[in-house]
Amino acid sequence: MSKPPDSSRRSERSRRAILDSALALVGEVGYNKLTIEAIAARAGVGKQTIYRWWPSKAAVLLDASLALSGEAWTETGWSGFPDTGDLAADLKSVLRATVDEFADPRYEAPARALTAAGATDPELAARFTEQLLEPQLALYEARLRAAREAGRLAADTDVRLVTEMLVGPLTYRWLMRTGPLTHAFTDALVDSVLGGVAGPPAGDADDVAKVTVR
């Protein structure tokens, strides 16, 4: 006797097809021309199937971007922010990877679409921030906090502010296309930001300790 079809597996296949179709279409036609009907046709499902899971095309695209982000982490084997002991090198490594991601059409088209949609949809913007942006920013903050505790940053360093000083100019240049988005740019950005918040050189710290002991 044959087993009945696995509805959960069928639903997951449909969901995956919908997300993949949304990502492909937004790259082909742009966000303004993207429709639920087109996504449904590309995925081979009825549009009511999409509306059963998502209220709008923006919501579909957000979940598709979340899935894509998770896949990117799996592909690179990245389980967290690198901590080699060299803060500048770690930050440059991550920001260079971000530049490469922004240059990849698979990521750029949905990211630009979500940014534009979020400008007029506060609920979508809140979900985008909570589910996609904040987890990424938290990784920067954790790495900077560890560096501060190790004395690599000034004791009064505001790690959230430094995080935004690193990510903000990169995002602005990408979004507004004010200049080339290159590894050289991110390296210079890291050096400039850290130059303002670095802790005392190791020699100075040792001298302070010697004076204190005396």
C-alpha atoms as one frame of an Amber mdcrd trajectory, in Angstrom:
protein
   0.000   0.000   0.000   1.492   3.337  -1.082   1.965   6.119   1.444  -0.180
   9.238   1.128   1.633  12.325  -0.202   3.600  14.220   2.441   1.751  17.544
   2.575   4.441  19.232   4.658   7.116  18.332   2.120   4.884  19.522  -0.721
   4.266  22.785   1.120   7.995  23.305   1.683   8.683  22.710  -2.013   6.017
  25.268  -2.923   7.370  27.755  -0.393  10.911  27.336  -1.716   9.709  27.769
  -5.298   7.863  30.966  -4.360  10.903  32.466  -2.626  13.231  31.539  -5.493
  10.780  32.972  -8.019  10.489  36.250  -6.121  14.278  36.663  -6.054  14.630
  35.833  -9.734  11.827  38.121 -10.851  12.876  41.155  -8.827  16.269  40.908
 -10.523  14.654  40.643 -13.958  11.841  43.203 -13.818  12.504  45.303 -10.711
  10.342  45.788  -7.645   7.727  48.070  -9.217   6.824  45.506 -11.882   6.987
  42.546  -9.523   3.528  41.091  -8.842   2.081  38.251  -6.820   0.586  36.884
 -10.029   3.999  36.769 -11.717   5.590  35.091  -8.709   2.809  32.495  -8.626
   3.143  31.773 -12.332   6.931  31.382 -12.101   6.615  29.133  -9.031   3.824
  27.028 -10.539   1.352  27.723  -7.728  -1.926  29.581  -7.406  -1.730  33.144
  -6.110  -4.008  32.172  -3.213  -1.228  29.862  -2.039   1.025  32.894  -1.736
  -1.614  34.994   0.010  -2.142  32.181   2.497   1.439  32.648   3.712   2.251
  36.290   2.927   0.185  39.496   2.854   2.160  41.250   0.110   4.967  40.945
  -2.410   7.222  42.870  -0.023   6.676  40.242   2.666   7.532  37.478   0.184
  10.694  39.307  -0.808  11.736  39.825   2.799  11.440  36.118   3.608  13.271
  35.311   0.370  16.098  37.636   1.414  16.259  36.062   4.877  16.553  32.632
   3.290  19.221  33.890   0.888  21.201  35.404   3.754  21.110  32.100   5.621
  22.318  30.253   2.532  25.190  32.713   2.116  26.368  31.966   5.655  26.171
  28.245   4.954  28.117  28.573   1.687  30.945  30.516   3.336  30.942  28.384
   6.483  30.640  31.577   8.535  29.284  30.777  11.979  29.979  34.183  13.490
  32.127  37.289  13.352  35.823  36.394  13.022  38.025  36.991  16.046  41.658
  36.500  15.098  42.906  38.917  17.728  43.396  41.597  15.066  40.303  43.804
  15.180  41.139  45.839  12.087  41.769  42.729  10.016  38.537  41.134  11.214
  36.471  44.224  10.380  38.091  44.575   6.973  37.386  40.923   6.217  33.683
  41.286   6.996  33.246  44.607   5.198  35.054  43.283   2.137  32.638  40.345
   2.098  29.764  42.821   2.359  31.078  44.705  -0.679  31.242  41.445  -2.617
  27.669  40.643  -1.579  26.409  44.063  -2.668  28.062  43.495  -6.055  26.268
  40.157  -6.515  23.004  40.650  -8.463  21.371  37.878  -6.396  21.663  40.068
  -3.301  21.665  43.577  -4.727  18.269  43.522  -6.462  16.216  42.275  -3.483
  18.162  44.460  -1.037  17.482  47.608  -3.067  13.854  46.593  -3.499  13.357
  46.069   0.232  15.075  49.361   1.034  12.761  51.202  -1.326   9.646  49.399
  -0.094  10.550  50.001   3.541  10.668  53.750   2.930   6.888  53.776   2.509
   5.927  50.714   4.552   6.778  51.183   8.257   5.697  47.650   9.170   7.951
  46.121   6.520  10.815  48.393   7.575  10.414  47.260  11.181  10.494  43.577
  10.157  13.492  44.198   7.903  15.359  45.867  10.763  14.396  43.291  13.376
  14.932  40.121  11.363  17.720  40.981   8.909  19.603  44.110   9.953  19.773
  43.933  13.751  21.183  40.367  13.915  24.002  41.471  11.614  24.705  44.642
  13.588  24.739  42.609  16.809  27.695  40.614  15.469  29.681  43.817  14.951
  28.776  45.007  18.432  29.842  41.745  20.053  33.236  41.820  18.302  33.796
  45.470  19.220  32.737  44.828  22.813  35.285  42.013  23.081  37.962  44.354
  21.712  36.993  47.022  24.230  37.217  44.542  27.089  40.646  43.472  25.835
  41.812  47.095  25.886  42.016  47.384  22.099  39.429  50.176  22.170  39.049
  53.071  24.565  37.137  52.086  27.691  34.321  54.555  26.974  33.802  53.404
  23.373  30.144  53.271  22.335  30.108  50.016  20.345  26.752  50.757  18.737
  27.991  54.116  17.503  31.174  52.588  16.114  29.144  49.874  14.394  27.018
  52.486  12.647  30.134  54.510  11.772  31.446  51.423   9.973  28.268  50.224
   8.301  26.634  53.597   7.589  29.094  55.014   5.028  29.277  51.675   3.239
  25.498  51.433   2.971  25.192  55.083   1.916  27.746  54.702  -0.876  26.010
  51.553  -2.103  22.514  52.999  -1.904  23.241  56.431  -3.362  26.029  55.305
  -5.724  28.218  58.221  -4.605  31.433  56.389  -5.420  32.962  53.012  -6.207
  32.327  50.340  -3.615  35.688  48.651  -3.293  37.841  46.762  -0.814  40.150
  49.763  -0.707  37.241  51.925   0.427  36.266  49.567   3.251  39.876  49.202
   4.391  40.245  52.981   4.563  36.936  53.217   6.391  38.042  50.741   9.066
  41.359  52.525   9.556  39.660  55.912   9.867  37.026  54.745  12.348  39.396
  52.742  14.528  41.876  55.597  14.520  39.421  57.595  16.588  38.543  54.941
  19.157  41.667  52.822  19.575  42.963  52.145  23.072  46.478  53.124  24.142
  49.381  51.369  22.398  50.642  48.303  24.237  53.804  50.115  25.311  51.850
  53.014  26.786  49.595  50.638  28.681  52.655  48.876  30.137  54.172  52.187
  31.166  50.957  53.176  32.924  50.937  49.850  34.749  54.577  50.330  35.885
  53.816  53.829  37.186  50.811  52.488  39.049  52.860  49.737  40.691  55.500
  52.207  41.861
